[in-house]
């Protein structure tokens, strides 16, 4: 697995998604208030548009656990950032990449 430096952690605003291009793939990066960072596909599987970085960051309760979510700006489906799965149609999912923060650099695998 190779890691790609994308940006500094402080360059990502908490609770806002931002698009990045990593090895030709469009990725939506999301930094939460506790500095966890997630990387999911920028491509909305329901609309077919690359818009997920324009989505709303939030949370939902799934099986008694609170999970961070990204809501599509097109048709409003909520996706679990930890798995990429749609909460209402779990057979549909965003791509998901591993993320780590090393010396204030956000790196995506």
DSSP file (Angstrom, degrees, kcal/mol; ACC not computed):
  #  RESIDUE AA STRUCTURE BP1 BP2  ACC     N-H-->O    O-->H-N    N-H-->O    O-->H-N    TCO  KAPPA ALPHA  PHI   PSI    X-CA   Y-CA   Z-CA
    1    1 A X              0   0    0      0, 0.0     2,-0.4     0, 0.0   108,-0.0   0.000 360.0 360.0 360.0 129.7    0.0    0.0    0.0
    2    2 A X        -     0   0    0    107,-0.4     2,-0.4     2,-0.0     0, 0.0  -0.858 360.0-140.7-107.7 145.3    1.4    3.4   -0.9
    3    3 A X        -     0   0    0     -2,-0.4     2,-0.5   104,-0.0   106,-0.2  -0.815   8.8-155.2-105.4 142.4    0.5    6.6    0.8
    4    4 A X  E     -A  108   0A   0    104,-2.3   104,-2.3    -2,-0.4     2,-0.3  -0.971  15.8-131.8-120.7 122.5   -0.1   10.0   -0.9
    5    5 A X  E     +A  107   0A   0     -2,-0.5   102,-0.2   102,-0.2     3,-0.1  -0.571  31.5 169.7 -70.8 129.6    0.4   13.3    0.9
    6    6 A X  E     -     0   0A   0    100,-3.1     2,-0.3     1,-0.4    -1,-0.2   0.820  51.9 -41.5-109.5 -50.2   -2.7   15.4    0.1
    7    7 A X  E     -A  106   0A   0     99,-0.9    99,-3.5     5,-0.0    -1,-0.4  -0.962  65.1 -74.1-167.0 174.2   -2.6   18.5    2.3
    8    8 A X  E >   -A  105   0A   0     -2,-0.3     3,-1.5    97,-0.2     4,-0.4  -0.605  42.2-121.6 -80.2 147.0   -1.9   19.7    5.9
    9    9 A X  G >  S+     0   0    0     95,-3.0     3,-1.8     1,-0.3    -1,-0.1   0.895 111.8  57.5 -56.1 -42.7   -4.5   18.8    8.5
   10   10 A X  G 3  S+     0   0    0     94,-0.3    -1,-0.3     1,-0.3     4,-0.1   0.656  94.7  67.2 -68.0 -13.3   -5.1   22.5    9.3
   11   11 A X  G <  S+     0   0    0     -3,-1.5     2,-0.6     2,-0.1    -1,-0.3   0.648  87.3  79.1 -79.4 -14.3   -6.0   23.2    5.6
   12   12 A X  S <  S-     0   0    0     -3,-1.8     2,-0.3    -4,-0.4     5,-0.1  -0.842  81.9-136.0 -94.2 123.0   -9.1   21.1    6.0
   13   13 A X    >   -     0   0    0     -2,-0.6     3,-1.5     1,-0.1    18,-0.5  -0.616  30.0-106.1 -76.2 132.8  -12.0   22.9    7.7
   14   14 A X  B 3  S+c   31   0B   0     -2,-0.3    18,-0.2     1,-0.2    19,-0.1  -0.297 101.1  12.9 -59.2 141.5  -13.8   20.7   10.3
   15   15 A X  T 3  S+     0   0    0     16,-3.3    42,-0.5     1,-0.2     2,-0.4   0.679 107.1 103.9  66.3  20.6  -17.2   19.4    9.2
   16   16 A X  E <   -D   31   0B   0     -3,-1.5    15,-0.9    15,-0.5     2,-0.3  -0.996  62.8-139.0-130.1 137.9  -16.6   20.4    5.6
   17   17 A X  E     -D   30   0B   0     38,-0.4     2,-0.3    -2,-0.4    13,-0.2  -0.651  18.0-170.0 -91.6 153.1  -15.8   18.1    2.7
   18   18 A X  E     -D   29   0B   0     11,-2.0    11,-3.2    -2,-0.3     2,-0.3  -0.994  20.2-120.7-141.8 145.1  -13.3   19.1    0.1
   19   19 A X  E     +D   28   0B   0     -2,-0.3     2,-0.3     9,-0.2     9,-0.2  -0.626  29.9 178.7 -87.9 145.1  -12.4   17.4   -3.3
   20   20 A X  E     -D   27   0B   0      7,-2.6     7,-3.0    -2,-0.3     2,-0.6  -0.979  25.6-133.9-140.3 152.3   -8.9   16.1   -4.1
   21   21 A X  E     +D   26   0B   0     -2,-0.3     2,-0.5     5,-0.2     5,-0.2  -0.943  26.6 178.7-109.9 115.3   -7.4   14.3   -7.0
   22   22 A X  E >  S-D   25   0B   0      3,-2.7     3,-1.9    -2,-0.6    -2,-0.0  -0.957  71.1 -26.7-123.8 113.3   -5.3   11.4   -6.0
   23   23 A X  T 3  S-     0   0    0     -2,-0.5    -1,-0.1     1,-0.3     3,-0.1   0.885 126.9 -48.6  48.8  45.0   -3.7    9.3   -8.8
   24   24 A X  T 3  S+     0   0    0      1,-0.2     2,-0.4    -3,-0.0    -1,-0.3   0.466 115.3 117.2  79.8   1.4   -6.5   10.3  -11.2
   25   25 A X  E <   - D   0  22B   0     -3,-1.9    -3,-2.7    16,-0.0     2,-0.6  -0.869  64.0-130.8-105.4 134.8   -9.3    9.5   -8.7
   26   26 A X  E     - D   0  21B   0     -2,-0.4    16,-1.8    -5,-0.2    17,-0.4  -0.743  33.7-178.0 -84.8 123.7  -11.7   12.1   -7.4
   27   27 A X  E     - E   0  41B   0     -7,-3.0    -7,-2.6    -2,-0.6     2,-0.6  -0.934  24.5-141.6-125.6 142.2  -11.9   11.8   -3.6
   28   28 A X  E     - E   0  40B   0     12,-3.7    12,-2.4    -2,-0.4     2,-0.4  -0.934  20.0-158.4-102.5 120.0  -13.9   13.7   -1.0
   29   29 A X  E     - E   0  39B   0    -11,-3.2   -11,-2.0    -2,-0.6     2,-0.4  -0.822   7.5-169.7 -98.7 137.0  -11.9   14.4    2.2
   30   30 A X  E     - E   0  38B   0      8,-2.5     8,-2.5    -2,-0.4     2,-0.5  -0.986   7.3-164.7-131.3 123.3  -13.8   15.1    5.4
   31   31 A X  E     -cE  14  37B   0    -15,-0.9   -16,-3.3   -18,-0.5   -15,-0.5  -0.923  14.8-151.1-104.2 128.4  -12.2   16.3    8.6
   32   32 A X    >   -     0   0    0      4,-3.0     3,-1.9    -2,-0.5   -18,-0.0  -0.413  32.5 -98.7 -90.6 171.8  -14.4   15.9   11.7
   33   33 A X  T 3  S+     0   0    0      1,-0.3   -19,-0.1     2,-0.1    -1,-0.1   0.796 125.0  54.4 -60.7 -29.5  -14.3   18.2   14.8
   34   34 A X  T 3  S-     0   0    0      2,-0.1    -1,-0.3     1,-0.0     3,-0.1   0.258 121.9-107.2 -90.1  13.6  -12.1   15.6   16.6
   35   35 A X  S <  S+     0   0    0     -3,-1.9     2,-0.2     1,-0.3    -2,-0.1   0.504  71.1 144.6  73.4   8.7   -9.6   15.7   13.7
   36   36 A X        -     0   0    0     -5,-0.0    -4,-3.0    64,-0.0     2,-0.4  -0.571  35.7-154.4 -68.8 143.3  -10.5   12.2   12.3
   37   37 A X  E     -E   31   0B   0     -6,-0.2     2,-0.3    -2,-0.2    -6,-0.2  -0.976  11.2-169.8-125.4 136.8  -10.2   12.4    8.5
   38   38 A X  E     -E   30   0B   0     -8,-2.5    -8,-2.5    -2,-0.4     2,-0.4  -0.911   8.9-155.5-122.9 150.6  -12.1   10.2    6.0
   39   39 A X  E     +EF  29  97B   0     58,-0.7    58,-2.5    -2,-0.3     2,-0.3  -0.983  23.7 160.2-128.3 120.0  -11.7    9.8    2.3
   40   40 A X  E     -EF  28  96B   0    -12,-2.4   -12,-3.7    -2,-0.4    56,-0.3  -0.853  47.5 -73.1-131.1 167.3  -14.6    8.6    0.2
   41   41 A X  E     -E   27   0B   0     54,-2.1   -14,-0.2    -2,-0.3    -1,-0.0  -0.331  26.7-147.5 -63.2 140.5  -15.5    8.8   -3.5
   42   42 A X  S    S+     0   0    0    -16,-1.8    10,-2.4   -22,-0.1     9,-1.0   0.630  75.3  96.8 -79.0 -16.0  -16.5   12.1   -4.9
   43   43 A X  B    S-G   50   0C   0    -17,-0.4     2,-0.7     7,-0.3     7,-0.3  -0.668  71.9-141.7 -82.8 120.3  -18.8   10.3   -7.3
   44   44 A X     >  -     0   0    0      5,-3.1     4,-2.6    -2,-0.5     5,-0.3  -0.730   7.0-155.1 -80.4 114.4  -22.4   10.1   -6.2
   45   45 A X  T  4 S+     0   0    0     -2,-0.7    -1,-0.1     1,-0.2     5,-0.0   0.702  89.3  51.4 -68.0 -17.4  -23.7    6.7   -7.3
   46   46 A X  T  4 S+     0   0    0      3,-0.1    -1,-0.2     1,-0.1    -2,-0.0   0.880 122.9  24.8 -85.8 -40.8  -27.3    7.8   -7.4
   47   47 A X  T  4 S-     0   0    0      2,-0.2    -2,-0.2    -3,-0.1     3,-0.1   0.700  94.5-131.4 -95.9 -22.1  -27.0   10.9   -9.5
   48   48 A X     <  +     0   0    0     -4,-2.6     2,-0.3     1,-0.3    -3,-0.1   0.518  66.4 124.0  81.7   4.9  -23.8   10.0  -11.4
   49   49 A X  S    S-     0   0    0     -5,-0.3    -5,-3.1    -6,-0.0     2,-1.4  -0.691  70.8-120.9-100.1 151.7  -22.3   13.4  -10.7
   50   50 A X  B    S+G   43   0C   0     -2,-0.3    -7,-0.3    -7,-0.3    -8,-0.1  -0.703  73.7 115.6 -88.7  87.2  -19.0   14.2   -8.9
   51   51 A X    >   +     0   0    0     -2,-1.4     3,-2.5    -9,-1.0    22,-0.3   0.374  24.4 109.8-136.3   0.1  -20.6   16.2   -6.1
   52   52 A X  G >  S+     0   0    0    -10,-2.4     3,-2.0     1,-0.3    -9,-0.1   0.801  75.1  63.5 -61.9 -28.9  -20.0   14.4   -2.8
   53   53 A X  G 3  S+     0   0    0      1,-0.3   -36,-0.3   -11,-0.2    -1,-0.3   0.634  99.7  56.5 -68.8 -10.4  -17.5   17.1   -1.6
   54   54 A X  G <  S+     0   0    0     -3,-2.5    -1,-0.3   -12,-0.2    -2,-0.2   0.336  90.7 110.3 -96.0   4.8  -20.4   19.5   -1.7
   55   55 A X  S <  S-     0   0    0     -3,-2.0     2,-0.5    -4,-0.2   -38,-0.4  -0.097  76.3 -96.9 -76.3 175.6  -22.4   17.3    0.7
   56   56 A X  E     -H   71   0D   0     15,-1.6    15,-2.8   -40,-0.1     2,-0.4  -0.830  29.8-140.9 -98.6 127.4  -23.4   17.9    4.2
   57   57 A X  E     +H   70   0D   0    -42,-0.5    13,-0.2    -2,-0.5     2,-0.2  -0.720  45.7 122.6 -86.7 134.4  -21.3   16.4    7.0
   58   58 A X  E     -H   69   0D   0     11,-2.3    11,-2.4    -2,-0.4     2,-0.3  -0.709  48.4-103.2-158.9-150.1  -23.3   15.1    9.9
   59   59 A X  E     -H   68   0D   0      9,-0.3     2,-0.3    -2,-0.2     9,-0.2  -0.978  20.3-168.9-153.5 161.4  -24.0   11.9   12.0
   60   60 A X  E     -H   67   0D   0      7,-2.1     7,-3.2    -2,-0.3     2,-0.6  -0.973  28.8-111.1-148.5 158.0  -26.6    9.2   12.3
   61   61 A X  E     +H   66   0D   0     -2,-0.3     2,-0.5     5,-0.2     5,-0.2  -0.858  34.7 179.5 -95.9 122.7  -27.4    6.4   14.7
   62   62 A X  E >  S-H   65   0D   0      3,-3.5     3,-2.1    -2,-0.6    -2,-0.0  -0.980  71.5 -20.4-126.6 117.3  -26.9    3.0   13.2
   63   63 A X  T 3  S-     0   0    0     -2,-0.5    -1,-0.1     1,-0.3     3,-0.1   0.859 129.4 -50.2  52.2  39.5  -27.6   -0.1   15.3
   64   64 A X  T 3  S+     0   0    0      1,-0.2     2,-0.4     0, 0.0    -1,-0.3   0.360 119.7 106.0  85.2  -5.5  -27.2    2.0   18.5
   65   65 A X  E <   -H   62   0D   0     -3,-2.1    -3,-3.5     2,-0.0     2,-0.5  -0.848  69.5-126.4-108.2 144.2  -23.9    3.6   17.4
   66   66 A X  E     -H   61   0D   0     -2,-0.4     2,-0.4    -5,-0.2    -5,-0.2  -0.779  32.3-174.0 -86.9 125.6  -23.3    7.1   16.2
   67   67 A X  E     -H   60   0D   0     -7,-3.2    -7,-2.1    -2,-0.5     2,-0.2  -0.930  26.9-113.4-121.1 145.0  -21.5    7.2   12.8
   68   68 A X  E     -H   59   0D   0     -2,-0.4    13,-2.7    -9,-0.2    14,-0.5  -0.529  40.7-165.8 -73.6 143.5  -20.2   10.1   10.9
   69   69 A X  E     -HI  58  80D   0    -11,-2.4   -11,-2.3    11,-0.2     2,-0.4  -0.885  24.4-152.0-131.3 159.8  -22.1   10.7    7.6
   70   70 A X  E     -HI  57  79D   0      9,-2.0     9,-2.1    -2,-0.3     2,-0.5  -0.991  20.7-150.8-128.7 122.8  -21.8   12.6    4.4
   71   71 A X  E     -HI  56  78D   0    -15,-2.8   -15,-1.6    -2,-0.4     7,-0.2  -0.824  20.2-117.4-100.8 127.9  -25.2   13.5    2.7
   72   72 A X     >  -     0   0    0      5,-2.8     4,-0.7    -2,-0.5   -20,-0.1  -0.334  11.6-143.7 -60.2 136.4  -25.3   13.8   -1.0
   73   73 A X  T  4 S+     0   0    0    -22,-0.3    -1,-0.1     2,-0.1   -21,-0.1   0.624  93.3  55.4 -75.9 -10.8  -26.3   17.3   -2.2
   74   74 A X  T  4 S-     0   0    0      3,-0.1    -1,-0.1   -25,-0.1    -3,-0.0   0.967 130.1  -2.5 -85.8 -70.1  -28.3   15.8   -5.1
   75   75 A X  T  4 S-     0   0    0      2,-0.1    -2,-0.1     0, 0.0    -1,-0.0   0.319  94.3-116.9-111.6   6.4  -30.9   13.4   -3.8
   76   76 A X     <  +     0   0    0     -4,-0.7     2,-0.2     1,-0.2    -3,-0.1   0.672  52.4 160.7  72.0  22.2  -29.9   13.6   -0.1
   77   77 A X        -     0   0    0     -6,-0.1    -5,-2.8     1,-0.0     2,-0.4  -0.548  34.9-133.1 -70.8 141.6  -28.8   10.0    0.6
   78   78 A X  E     -I   71   0D   0     -7,-0.2     9,-3.0    -2,-0.2     2,-0.4  -0.824  18.6-160.9 -97.7 134.8  -26.7    9.7    3.7
   79   79 A X  E     -IJ  70  86D   0     -9,-2.1    -9,-2.0    -2,-0.4     2,-0.5  -0.953  21.1-122.6-117.8 134.8  -23.4    7.7    3.5
   80   80 A X  E >>  -I   69   0D   0      5,-3.0     4,-3.4    -2,-0.4     3,-0.6  -0.639  17.4-152.1 -72.4 119.3  -21.5    6.3    6.5
   81   81 A X  T 34 S+     0   0    0    -13,-2.7   -42,-0.2    -2,-0.5    -1,-0.2   0.761  91.6  58.4 -67.5 -24.1  -18.0    7.7    6.3
   82   82 A X  T 34 S+     0   0    0    -14,-0.5    -1,-0.2     1,-0.1   -13,-0.1   0.801 127.2  12.7 -76.7 -27.1  -16.5    4.7    8.1
   83   83 A X  T <4 S-     0   0    0     -3,-0.6    -2,-0.2     2,-0.2    -1,-0.1   0.605  91.4-126.8-120.4 -21.2  -17.8    2.2    5.5
   84   84 A X     <  +     0   0    0     -4,-3.4    10,-3.0     1,-0.3    -3,-0.1   0.294  62.2 140.1  86.3  -8.9  -18.9    4.2    2.5
   85   85 A X  B     -K   93   0E   0      8,-0.3    -5,-3.0    -5,-0.2    -1,-0.3  -0.383  58.3-115.5 -75.0 144.1  -22.3    2.5    2.6
   86   86 A X  B     -J   79   0D   0      6,-2.8    -7,-0.3     3,-0.6     6,-0.2  -0.581  20.1-139.7 -71.2 135.4  -25.6    4.3    2.0
   87   87 A X  S    S+     0   0    0     -9,-3.0     3,-0.3    -2,-0.3    -1,-0.1   0.825 100.2  37.2 -70.9 -30.7  -27.7    4.2    5.2
   88   88 A X  S    S+     0   0    0    -10,-0.4     2,-0.2     1,-0.2    -1,-0.2   0.700 130.8  28.4 -94.8 -20.9  -31.0    3.6    3.4
   89   89 A X    >   -     0   0    0      3,-0.2     3,-2.6     1,-0.1    -3,-0.6  -0.666  67.8-178.7-137.3  79.7  -29.7    1.3    0.6
   90   90 A X  T 3  S+     0   0    0     -3,-0.3    -1,-0.1     1,-0.3    -3,-0.1   0.637  77.0  70.9 -61.2 -14.8  -26.6   -0.5    2.1
   91   91 A X  T 3  S+     0   0    0     -6,-0.1     2,-0.4     2,-0.0    -1,-0.3   0.640  92.1  69.4 -74.4 -11.7  -26.0   -2.3   -1.2
   92   92 A X    <   +     0   0    0     -3,-2.6    -6,-2.8    -6,-0.2     2,-0.3  -0.904  69.0 167.9-106.8 133.3  -24.9    1.0   -2.6
   93   93 A X  B     -K   85   0E   0     -2,-0.4    -8,-0.3    -8,-0.2     2,-0.2  -0.987  34.4-122.4-145.5 152.8  -21.6    2.5   -1.4
   94   94 A X        -     0   0    0    -10,-3.0   -50,-0.1    -2,-0.3   -52,-0.0  -0.612  45.8 -98.5 -81.4 151.6  -19.1    5.2   -2.0
   95   95 A X        -     0   0    0     -2,-0.2   -54,-2.1   -52,-0.2     2,-0.4  -0.391  44.1-155.8 -63.1 155.2  -15.5    4.1   -2.6
   96   96 A X  E     -F   40   0B   0    -56,-0.3     2,-0.3   -13,-0.1   -56,-0.2  -0.998  10.2-165.4-140.0 140.6  -13.4    4.5    0.6
   97   97 A X  E     -F   39   0B   0    -58,-2.5   -58,-0.7    -2,-0.4     2,-0.2  -0.912  28.8-106.1-123.8 151.5   -9.7    4.9    1.2
   98   98 A X        -     0   0    0     -2,-0.3    11,-2.4   -60,-0.1     2,-0.4  -0.509  38.3-164.7 -71.6 144.6   -7.6    4.6    4.3
   99   99 A X  E     +B  108   0A   0      9,-0.2     2,-0.3   -62,-0.2     9,-0.2  -0.981  12.1 174.8-133.1 143.0   -6.4    7.9    5.8
  100  100 A X  E     -B  107   0A   0      7,-2.4     7,-3.2    -2,-0.4     2,-0.5  -0.976  23.9-136.4-141.5 158.3   -3.7    8.8    8.3
  101  101 A X  E     -B  106   0A   0     -2,-0.3     2,-0.5     5,-0.2     5,-0.2  -0.974  22.7-179.8-117.3 121.0   -2.2   12.0    9.6
  102  102 A X  E >  S-B  105   0A   0      3,-2.6     3,-2.1    -2,-0.5    -2,-0.0  -0.972  71.8 -22.9-125.2 116.2    1.6   12.1    9.9
  103  103 A X  T 3  S-     0   0    0     -2,-0.5    -1,-0.1     1,-0.3     3,-0.1   0.901 128.5 -48.6  49.3  48.6    3.3   15.2   11.3
  104  104 A X  T 3  S+     0   0    0      1,-0.2   -95,-3.0   -96,-0.1     2,-0.5   0.432 113.8 121.8  72.9   2.8    0.2   17.3   10.3
  105  105 A X  E <   -AB   8 102A   0     -3,-2.1    -3,-2.6   -97,-0.3     2,-0.6  -0.838  58.8-139.1 -96.2 131.0    0.1   15.8    6.8
  106  106 A X  E     -AB   7 101A   0    -99,-3.5  -100,-3.1    -2,-0.5   -99,-0.9  -0.785  25.2-170.8 -85.6 124.8   -3.0   14.1    5.6
  107  107 A X  E     -AB   5 100A   0     -7,-3.2    -7,-2.4    -2,-0.6     2,-0.4  -0.956   9.0-159.8-121.8 138.1   -2.1   11.0    3.7
  108  108 A X  E      AB   4  99A   0   -104,-2.3  -104,-2.3    -2,-0.4    -9,-0.2  -0.951 360.0 360.0-119.1 134.7   -4.4    8.7    1.7
  109  109 A X              0   0    0    -11,-2.4  -107,-0.4    -2,-0.4   -10,-0.1   0.442 360.0 360.0 -85.7 360.0   -3.6    5.1    0.7
